C-alpha cells in the first residue's frame, strides 16, 4: 500500500470511529445547557435517547474499524 492509500485509509477509519462513538455515546452526551437560564427551562427533562438499534450499529462500526486497523498493520 502506498503512502496516499494509507492516509486515505486512516482518515476513513477515523471517520468510522467518530460515527461509531457518536452512536454509542449519544445518549450520555452532555448538552451543556445551564439549568438556571430561563430560555432553556422548557427543555428541562427532554433528554435525547438513542435507540438500542442505533447503539448496536455504533458498536459494530467500532468493531469493524478496529478489525480493519489491525488488518492494515498486519496484526491479524
C-alpha positions in Angstrom: 0.0 0.0 0.0 1.4 3.4 -0.9 1.5 6.4 1.4 -1.6 8.1 -0.1 -3.6 4.9 0.2 -2.6 4.5 3.8 -3.5 8.1 4.5 -6.9 7.7 2.9 -7.5 4.5 4.9 -6.6 6.2 8.2 -8.9 9.1 7.5 -11.7 6.8 6.6 -11.1 4.7 9.8 -11.1 7.9 11.9 -14.4 8.9 10.5 -15.8 5.5 11.1 -14.7 5.6 14.7 -16.2 9.0 15.2 -19.5 7.9 13.8 -19.4 4.8 16.0 -18.6 6.7 19.1 -21.3 9.2 18.4 -23.8 6.4 18.0 -22.7 4.7 21.2 -22.3 7.7 23.4 -25.1 9.8 22.1 -27.4 9.0 25.0 -24.9 10.2 27.5 -23.8 13.4 25.8 -23.9 16.5 28.0 -25.8 19.3 26.3 -24.0 22.0 28.3 -27.3 23.8 28.9 -27.3 26.0 32.0 -30.3 24.9 34.1 -30.7 28.4 35.6 -31.1 30.0 32.2 -34.8 30.9 31.6 -34.6 30.4 27.9 -33.9 26.7 28.4 -36.3 26.0 31.3 -38.8 24.5 28.8 -36.2 22.0 27.7 -35.7 20.6 31.2 -36.3 16.9 31.3 -36.1 16.4 27.5 -33.1 14.1 27.1 -32.0 12.7 23.8 -32.4 8.9 23.8 -30.5 6.8 21.4 -32.4 3.7 20.2 -30.8 0.3 21.0 -30.5 -0.5 17.3 -28.5 2.7 16.7 -26.2 1.8 19.6 -25.7 -1.7 18.2 -24.9 -0.1 14.8 -22.3 2.1 16.6 -20.6 -0.8 18.3 -20.5 -2.7 15.0 -18.9 0.3 13.3 -16.3 0.5 16.1 -15.6 -3.3 15.8 -15.2 -3.1 12.0 -12.9 -0.1 12.4 -10.8 -1.9 14.9 -10.5 -5.0 12.8 -9.6 -3.1 9.6 -7.0 -1.1 11.6 -5.4 -4.4 12.9 -5.5 -5.8 9.3 -3.8 -2.7 8.0 -0.9 -3.1 10.4 -0.8 -6.9 9.7 -1.6 -7.7 13.4 -4.5 -10.1 12.5 
